Amino acid sequence: MNRNLNSKLVQIFIIFIISVMIVVGVILLNSVFDFYRNDFVEKMDNGFSQDNIRMELSSNLSSTNHAKQNKELLLTYSGIFGFGSDRCFYILDMNGNILATNSGKTDERLEKTVNMLSAMNGDIGKKQSLGSDIMDYAYYLSSGDNECIIYVTDNLSQMKSLTWMLFSIIIQALLIGLIIAVILSFFLAQAITSPLEKITAGTMKISEGDYSYRLENSSKDEIGVLTRNFNSMAQVIENTLEAVNGEKEKLAKIIGCLSDGVAAFDTDGKLMFTNKSARRMLNIRKEEKIDFESFTEKLDIPITPHFLKLSKSINIKEHKIRVFDNKETIIDIDFATFTYDKSETGFLAVVQDVTEKALLEKSRREFIANVSHELRTPLTSIKGATETVMMDEEMPEAMRQRFLGIVMNESDRMTRIVKDLLVLSRFDNRKMTWQSQSFPAGVMINEICTALKTSAEHKNHVLECKADEKDLGTLKADKERIEQVLTNIIGNAIKYTPDGGKIRVTAENFMGKKKEHLRPEKFIRITVSDNGIGIPKEDLPRLFERFYRVDKARTSDMGGTGLGLSIAKEIVEAHNGNIFVESEENKGTNVIVELPLDTGIE
């Protein structure tokens, strides 16, 4: 629906004309009805109120043929009453039966109207109602014991003809008025909208950054006033923006060489400027009022403006704060003073988030320590076994073989560590190569379970495998790497479940989504469950960290390096899948791997 000003003005004018014509029409039609009603009633009242007519009508009642005599008498005075083809009279008995009439229809049956009933009760009935098809008048006539009713009706034909003529005139006037209203509204709308369109164009120019744009103005009416005010507003905006740009240049000099969080305060400690980085780092809401004191409180650093004025600059390295959900953030902070408004001293704070850098350095140190520890242990064993063999030349062959076996086992252990480290290094440097192929997922899972069944039986475990080779579908992935993941997970379940346990491997399909994909795809979910001792809740978030082991003494005895799950996570995520662990201490562990059937690996 068009809601512009032109259409609104046309609608208003049309509604106005229609409303006026309806009101005029109703008044005219009511006036016509009132005129005919009053004229009719007045003629009847004047006629029946004349003494000679009333006396003659009453005297005729004593005659046996009074109806005929009164009919002739009324016809004699028809000029006074206006009797004719449209206006008829009836002489009725008190039951409403016709005794005589000038209508020529003696057998006509009359409806008993309100006025007729009034006359039957000995009164004169002359009430007229709007919308009735006729006007009627009932006059009660009596003389001694004789009585009758003179009933007069008018079919309103003249009034209807006049009413229809007036209605036609009103319709014609309405149509002419509508045409005039549309034309006038068009010109009026043009007179109003033309300057408004210019003002609208001016506002668009200003919104686009052209603050020098001005409107031409020659009118002295309200629109002219609006135009002049618009030009004044544009001038004020232009002047204000020039001042603001000057302030921005001043602030740009303060933060020009800084890319971290910046906050500037005046000499009273009130905030002059802060950037988004500072607000984000310190969780400062945009509407939050902050000063130097509250700013340092958020940093948990007891520095006052006076102390900073004396010190000129303060540098704090690797300061720990907690702002988001009590999460620890590590920051470097530099405080300094600066001069503004020629002589005023302000305070500048530069905050640098070094959390990732610190964590990376910590991870690097831990990684070096873990690698050193993991390599030192087998090297120590190899050195000890080798020295023992070399020092005892007469050592029995069986014992020699046992020590040489230790050397071989520890060498294999070192080889595994180095191999795992090389794999992780390839992931870190994005140099991992893949051998993509399509293969039945169910067949692969069953083959792995079959291969590991012997290891499970050595610890008296029950290893169950439920993987339908037909329903699971074909998996497109690096088969060797996926087998490595599942072998590691199932092997861990066998290794870390106390003897006589139960390991269950299940696989099923479900509809899921790859990362950053909206379209659902078919996935396979592989769940490895055991009824072992479980994993403590506090250790779950760190299971996939490199070299992390829940029970270091136990895993060292069993040959674990803490790299298996890290590698598994890297492989699964590279295949656009997910891996996560559900565990409850003393109740068992579930390791779930979810992979799309089309992993996207090429």
PEDALIN-V585193 format. One record per residue. N is the residue number from 1. SS is DSSP state (2 for helix, 1 for strand, 0 for the rest). D_LAST is the distance of its C-alpha to the last C-alpha in Angstrom with 1 decimal. Layout:
N|SS|D_LAST / N|SS|D_LAST
This chain:
1|0|55.7 / 2|0|57.0 / 3|0|58.1 / 4|0|59.1 / 5|2|62.6 / 6|2|64.1 / 7|2|63.3 / 8|2|64.6 / 9|2|67.9 / 10|2|68.4 / 11|2|67.7 / 12|2|70.2 / 13|2|72.9 / 14|2|72.5 / 15|2|72.7 / 16|2|75.7 / 17|2|77.6 / 18|2|76.9 / 19|2|78.0 / 20|2|81.2 / 21|2|82.1 / 22|2|81.5 / 23|2|83.8 / 24|2|86.4 / 25|2|86.3 / 26|2|86.7 / 27|2|89.7 / 28|2|91.3 / 29|2|91.0 / 30|2|92.3 / 31|2|95.2 / 32|2|96.1 / 33|2|96.2 / 34|2|98.2 / 35|2|100.7 / 36|2|101.3 / 37|2|101.5 / 38|2|103.9 / 39|2|106.0 / 40|2|106.2 / 41|2|107.2 / 42|2|109.6 / 43|2|111.4 / 44|2|111.7 / 45|2|113.0 / 46|2|115.5 / 47|2|116.8 / 48|2|117.3 / 49|2|118.7 / 50|0|121.6 / 51|2|124.7 / 52|2|126.3 / 53|2|123.2 / 54|2|122.7 / 55|2|126.4 / 56|2|126.6 / 57|2|123.5 / 58|2|124.9 / 59|2|128.4 / 60|2|127.0 / 61|2|125.5 / 62|2|128.9 / 63|0|129.2 / 64|0|128.2 / 65|0|126.3 / 66|2|124.7 / 67|2|121.3 / 68|2|122.6 / 69|2|124.8 / 70|2|122.0 / 71|2|119.8 / 72|2|122.4 / 73|2|122.9 / 74|2|119.2 / 75|2|119.0 / 76|2|121.9 / 77|0|119.9 / 78|2|116.6 / 79|2|116.6 / 80|2|116.5 / 81|2|113.7 / 82|0|111.8 / 83|0|111.9 / 84|0|110.5 / 85|0|107.8 / 86|0|105.1 / 87|1|107.3 / 88|1|109.2 / 89|1|111.4 / 90|1|112.2 / 91|1|115.1 / 92|1|113.9 / 93|0|115.6 / 94|0|114.3 / 95|0|111.9 / 96|0|110.2 / 97|0|111.9 / 98|1|112.8 / 99|1|116.5 / 100|1|116.4 / 101|1|113.9 / 102|0|113.7 / 103|0|110.4 / 104|0|112.1 / 105|0|109.9 / 106|0|112.3 / 107|0|110.0 / 108|0|107.0 / 109|0|105.4 / 110|0|104.6 / 111|0|101.8 / 112|0|103.2 / 113|0|101.7 / 114|2|101.9 / 115|2|104.9 / 116|2|106.7 / 117|2|106.3 / 118|2|107.7 / 119|2|110.8 / 120|2|111.2 / 121|0|111.5 / 122|0|114.2 / 123|0|112.2 / 124|0|111.0 / 125|1|107.4 / 126|0|105.8 / 127|0|102.2 / 128|0|99.6 / 129|0|95.8 / 130|0|93.1 / 131|0|91.3 / 132|0|94.2 / 133|0|95.2 / 134|0|98.9 / 135|1|101.2 / 136|1|104.1 / 137|1|107.3 / 138|1|109.5 / 139|1|113.1 / 140|1|115.2 / 141|1|118.8 / 142|1|121.7 / 143|1|125.5 / 144|0|127.2 / 145|0|125.6 / 146|1|124.0 / 147|1|120.5 / 148|1|117.7 / 149|1|114.5 / 150|1|114.0 / 151|1|110.3 / 152|1|108.9 / 153|1|105.4 / 154|1|103.7 / 155|0|100.6 / 156|0|99.2 / 157|2|98.7 / 158|2|99.8 / 159|2|97.5 / 160|2|94.6 / 161|2|95.3 / 162|2|95.4 / 163|2|92.3 / 164|2|90.3 / 165|2|91.6 / 166|2|90.5 / 167|2|87.1 / 168|2|86.7 / 169|2|87.7 / 170|2|85.2 / 171|2|82.3 / 172|2|83.3 / 173|2|83.6 / 174|2|80.2 / 175|2|78.5 / 176|2|80.2 / 177|2|79.4 / 178|2|75.7 / 179|2|75.6 / 180|2|77.3 / 181|2|75.0 / 182|2|71.8 / 183|2|73.3 / 184|2|74.5 / 185|2|71.3 / 186|2|69.4 / 187|2|71.6 / 188|2|71.6 / 189|2|67.8 / 190|2|67.6 / 191|2|70.1 / 192|2|68.0 / 193|2|64.4 / 194|2|64.9 / 195|2|65.5 / 196|2|62.9 / 197|2|60.3 / 198|2|61.3 / 199|2|61.0 / 200|2|57.5 / 201|2|56.4 / 202|2|57.9 / 203|2|55.9 / 204|2|52.7 / 205|2|53.6 / 206|2|54.2 / 207|2|51.0 / 208|0|49.2 / 209|0|50.9 / 210|0|54.0 / 211|0|56.6 / 212|0|59.3 / 213|0|59.4 / 214|0|62.9 / 215|0|64.4 / 216|0|67.5 / 217|0|70.3 / 218|0|73.7 / 219|0|74.2 / 220|0|76.4 / 221|0|75.4 / 222|2|72.8 / 223|2|69.9 / 224|2|71.4 / 225|2|71.6 / 226|2|67.9 / 227|2|67.0 / 228|2|69.0 / 229|2|67.4 / 230|2|64.0 / 231|2|64.9 / 232|2|66.3 / 233|2|63.1 / 234|2|61.0 / 235|2|63.2 / 236|2|63.0 / 237|2|59.2 / 238|2|59.1 / 239|2|61.4 / 240|2|59.5 / 241|2|56.2 / 242|2|57.7 / 243|2|58.9 / 244|2|55.6 / 245|2|53.8 / 246|2|56.3 / 247|2|55.4 / 248|2|51.7 / 249|2|52.3 / 250|2|54.2 / 251|2|51.4 / 252|2|48.8 / 253|2|50.8 / 254|2|50.6 / 255|2|46.8 / 256|0|45.8 / 257|0|44.6 / 258|0|43.1 / 259|0|39.7 / 260|0|40.3 / 261|1|42.5 / 262|1|46.0 / 263|1|49.2 / 264|1|52.6 / 265|1|55.9 / 266|0|59.5 / 267|0|62.5 / 268|0|63.2 / 269|0|59.7 / 270|1|58.7 / 271|1|55.1 / 272|1|54.9 / 273|1|51.1 / 274|1|47.9 / 275|0|44.4 / 276|2|41.4 / 277|2|39.9 / 278|2|43.1 / 279|2|43.4 / 280|2|39.9 / 281|2|40.3 / 282|2|43.7 / 283|0|43.1 / 284|0|45.9 / 285|0|46.2 / 286|0|47.0 / 287|0|50.4 / 288|0|51.3 / 289|0|54.4 / 290|0|53.9 / 291|1|56.1 / 292|2|56.1 / 293|2|57.3 / 294|2|54.8 / 295|2|52.0 / 296|2|53.0 / 297|2|53.3 / 298|2|49.7 / 299|2|48.9 / 300|0|51.3 / 301|0|53.1 / 302|0|56.9 / 303|0|57.5 / 304|0|60.4 / 305|2|60.9 / 306|2|64.1 / 307|2|62.3 / 308|2|59.6 / 309|2|62.4 / 310|2|63.9 / 311|2|60.7 / 312|0|59.3 / 313|1|55.8 / 314|1|54.0 / 315|1|50.6 / 316|1|49.0 / 317|1|45.8 / 318|1|43.3 / 319|1|45.4 / 320|1|44.0 / 321|1|44.5 / 322|1|43.5 / 323|1|43.1 / 324|1|40.2 / 325|0|40.7 / 326|0|42.4 / 327|1|39.1 / 328|1|40.0 / 329|1|39.3 / 330|1|40.1 / 331|1|41.6 / 332|1|43.6 / 333|1|46.6 / 334|1|48.9 / 335|1|52.2 / 336|1|54.4 / 337|1|57.4 / 338|1|57.7 / 339|1|60.6 / 340|1|60.8 / 341|0|63.7 / 342|0|65.4 / 343|0|66.7 / 344|1|64.6 / 345|1|62.3 / 346|1|59.0 / 347|1|56.3 / 348|1|52.6 / 349|1|49.9 / 350|1|46.4 / 351|1|43.9 / 352|1|40.6 / 353|1|38.1 / 354|0|37.0 / 355|2|35.7 / 356|2|32.1 / 357|2|33.5 / 358|2|35.9 / 359|2|33.3 / 360|2|31.0 / 361|2|34.0 / 362|2|34.9 / 363|2|31.5 / 364|2|31.6 / 365|2|35.0 / 366|2|34.1 / 367|2|31.0 / 368|2|33.2 / 369|2|35.9 / 370|2|33.6 / 371|2|32.1 / 372|2|35.6 / 373|2|36.9 / 374|2|34.2 / 375|2|34.7 / 376|2|38.5 / 377|2|39.0 / 378|2|37.7 / 379|2|39.3 / 380|2|42.6 / 381|2|42.4 / 382|2|41.6 / 383|2|44.4 / 384|2|46.9 / 385|2|46.2 / 386|2|46.4 / 387|2|49.7 / 388|2|51.2 / 389|2|50.6 / 390|2|51.9 / 391|2|55.0 / 392|0|56.1 / 393|0|56.5 / 394|0|58.4 / 395|0|55.7 / 396|0|55.5 / 397|2|52.6 / 398|2|51.2 / 399|2|51.2 / 400|2|49.6 / 401|2|46.8 / 402|2|46.3 / 403|2|46.0 / 404|2|43.7 / 405|2|41.5 / 406|2|41.4 / 407|2|40.2 / 408|2|37.4 / 409|2|36.3 / 410|2|36.3 / 411|2|34.5 / 412|2|31.7 / 413|2|31.7 / 414|2|31.4 / 415|2|28.6 / 416|2|26.7 / 417|2|27.5 / 418|2|26.4 / 419|2|23.1 / 420|2|22.4 / 421|2|23.5 / 422|2|21.2 / 423|2|18.1 / 424|2|19.5 / 425|2|20.1 / 426|2|16.6 / 427|2|15.7 / 428|2|18.7 / 429|0|17.9 / 430|0|14.2 / 431|0|13.6 / 432|0|11.6 / 433|0|9.2 / 434|0|6.8 / 435|0|7.2 / 436|1|5.5 / 437|1|8.5 / 438|1|11.0 / 439|1|14.3 / 440|1|17.5 / 441|2|17.6 / 442|2|21.4 / 443|2|21.6 / 444|2|19.4 / 445|2|21.7 / 446|2|24.8 / 447|2|24.0 / 448|2|23.6 / 449|2|26.8 / 450|2|28.6 / 451|2|27.6 / 452|2|29.0 / 453|2|32.0 / 454|2|34.1 / 455|2|33.5 / 456|2|34.5 / 457|2|37.6 / 458|2|38.7 / 459|0|39.2 / 460|0|40.7 / 461|0|37.8 / 462|1|37.1 / 463|1|33.3 / 464|1|32.5 / 465|1|29.3 / 466|1|28.9 / 467|0|25.7 / 468|0|26.2 / 469|0|24.0 / 470|0|24.6 / 471|0|24.4 / 472|0|21.3 / 473|0|18.9 / 474|1|15.6 / 475|1|12.8 / 476|1|9.1 / 477|1|8.0 / 478|1|8.6 / 479|2|12.1 / 480|2|13.9 / 481|2|13.3 / 482|2|14.3 / 483|2|17.2 / 484|2|18.1 / 485|2|18.4 / 486|2|20.5 / 487|2|22.6 / 488|2|23.4 / 489|2|24.5 / 490|2|26.5 / 491|2|27.9 / 492|2|29.1 / 493|2|30.8 / 494|2|32.5 / 495|2|33.4 / 496|2|34.9 / 497|0|36.6 / 498|0|40.3 / 499|0|41.3 / 500|0|41.8 / 501|0|39.1 / 502|1|36.9 / 503|1|33.1 / 504|1|31.4 / 505|1|27.8 / 506|1|27.0 / 507|1|24.1 / 508|1|24.3 / 509|1|22.5 / 510|1|23.1 / 511|1|22.2 / 512|1|20.6 / 513|0|18.9 / 514|0|15.8 / 515|0|16.9 / 516|0|18.3 / 517|0|17.9 / 518|0|21.1 / 519|0|20.1 / 520|0|20.5 / 521|1|18.0 / 522|1|18.4 / 523|1|17.9 / 524|1|18.9 / 525|1|21.4 / 526|1|22.2 / 527|1|25.5 / 528|1|27.2 / 529|1|30.9 / 530|1|33.7 / 531|0|37.4 / 532|0|37.7 / 533|0|39.5 / 534|0|36.8 / 535|0|35.8 / 536|0|38.2 / 537|2|37.4 / 538|2|37.6 / 539|2|34.9 / 540|2|32.2 / 541|0|31.0 / 542|0|30.4 / 543|0|28.8 / 544|0|25.3 / 545|0|27.0 / 546|0|26.6 / 547|0|29.6 / 548|0|31.1 / 549|0|33.0 / 550|0|35.3 / 551|0|37.9 / 552|2|37.6 / 553|2|40.4 / 554|2|38.9 / 555|2|35.4 / 556|2|36.8 / 557|2|38.9 / 558|0|35.9 / 559|0|33.7 / 560|0|31.4 / 561|0|30.0 / 562|0|28.7 / 563|0|25.2 / 564|2|23.6 / 565|2|23.3 / 566|2|22.1 / 567|2|19.1 / 568|2|18.6 / 569|2|18.6 / 570|2|16.1 / 571|2|13.6 / 572|2|14.4 / 573|2|14.4 / 574|2|11.0 / 575|0|9.9 / 576|0|12.2 / 577|0|15.0 / 578|1|18.5 / 579|1|20.8 / 580|1|24.5 / 581|1|27.8 / 582|1|31.0 / 583|1|34.0 / 584|1|37.7 / 585|0|39.9 / 586|0|41.7 / 587|0|39.9 / 588|1|36.5 / 589|1|32.8 / 590|1|29.9 / 591|1|26.3 / 592|1|24.0 / 593|1|20.2 / 594|1|18.7 / 595|1|15.1 / 596|1|13.9 / 597|0|13.4 / 598|1|10.3 / 599|0|8.8 / 600|0|6.3 / 601|0|3.8 / 602|0|0.0
